[in-house]
Amino acid sequence: MTTITSDLTAADVTAADPNEWRSYDEFAAGIDTYRLGSISLEGTALGLTLEDGSTLTLSFGADSVRWSGTGALASDGELDDPYDAVRVRQDVVFVHLPLESREREAITVVYSESTHRGLVTRSEIAETAVEGEPQVGQTFWSAVTDGGTPSGEVPGPSRDLIGKRNLYRYSPHHLYEHVYISSERYAWQCVQGVQRGHGDMDMSTVWKFADGLYLFCFREFRIAVASVWLHDLGYQLMTTGIFLGINSDGEAEHSRAGGHIYPIGSVEYPDVQPV
């Protein structure tokens, strides 16, 4: 059994000034310390057909991918972008494209090599901020891959996390608590780190990909940032994710994230359920 220590420093246990909200790049620094290791998909290719008929074709090199899309993901021919891939389970791969060919946009793909099911998320930073709305929006599609005949449950929206309360340890200096409030929102607070004492309730989306495997995404109100996470709530209790947001220089920035999950409680509603 692996023991994860917090390695506390004075900065970690000092509450952040409530009037000085941290920028995206400040809190994201080092948040991938405990992330699962990346893998290379060099020499492989993947084709996905989304639920609306759109397609996404990927051909992987050592650290870049040639890709093209139709329909909702239509591209102007074949594009070349960096990618990052993580094998979260023996048969499930998390692939992220922090796009350079399209400013302020990212594409994240989760796919199974055994069920040939997939899930595609597009994250986009709006050109202008609108008060009361997250500036980073997201769109989700279930998909099938060209690896074989699809089987099993189709990935889709899930209420399974409602009422759950987890801690997420991303590094010796990053500890966050999440409470999943409804099918539309979650609450968070920073327990340790530069945001210590800060917290909010933001928009969120949860899709079930497989047994114990959930896509969780949030879109913040106060700063322009959104995330895509794949929570493995089975035996592994690990999460793999990314951020897309606007940094302190006003530029779009992509970051990796990940770490350990510690379930610390749950509630059940006796009658009327949250939305």
Summary of the structure (lengths in Angstrom):
residues: 275
radius of gyration: 18.3
end to end distance: 38.1
largest distance: 54.6
contacts: 856
relative contact order: 0.20
helix: 3%
strand: 51%
